[in-house]
Amino acid sequence: MLVIKYVNGQNSAEKIYQKAAEFVANQQLEVPYFEDYVQITEVILDGKPLTLADATMRGLYNYLNQ
């Protein structure tokens, strides 16, 4: 399970995916679910927090797409 907590404008929001591959596939669409620059506040993958060098959706995509 992938849990993404992020800032949406002035508000905090959360998106949950059953598999990390779903997030990667959604970001590869012509119109991705998230813009690359969206700031991430926390990511939990399979119950463990991730530390990203680039705390944006682009950084998460790059991390998961390795």
N, C-alpha and C positions, 0 to 999 in steps of 0.2 A: 504494500500500500504506500502511496506517495501523498503526503499532506504538504501543501504549499500555503504558507501564510504570507500575505503581501499587502502593500499599500496601494489602494485604489483611490487616487485623488487625495482627499483628506481622511478617508476612512480605511480601516483595516478590513481585510477580507480573507477568506480561506477557500481553497479548492482541493478536493480530494479525488484522487484517481486510484482505481484498484491495482493498476500496474503502471510502473514508470514509463513503459513503452507507449501507453495511451497519451501521456503528456508529449512525448517526442513526436508521435504521429500527428497530434493536433498542431504542434508548432511548425510542422512541415507543410501544412495546408497553404493554399494560395492566400487565404485570409486566416492567419493563426488566431487561436483563442486569446493569446496575450501578446501585447507589443513587447519587443525585445528589451526596452528600457524600464519596464515595470520593476520596481524595487521589491525584493524579497526580504521579509523579516525573519522567517524561520522555514526550514525544510526538514521534514521527517520522512525517511525512507525505511520501510520495513521496521518501524519502531525505533530507529536510531537517528538522532539529529545529524544533519550534514553541515559541514563548514565549507562555504564556497568562497573562492578567491574573488569572484565577481558575483555579488549578491543581486543579480538581475535575472530576468527570465532567460536572457541570452546565455548568461553564465551557467544557469541550471541546465539548459538545453545542451550546451557544450559538454558539461560534466557527464550527463547521462548518455550522450551520443558517442562517447569514446569507445 
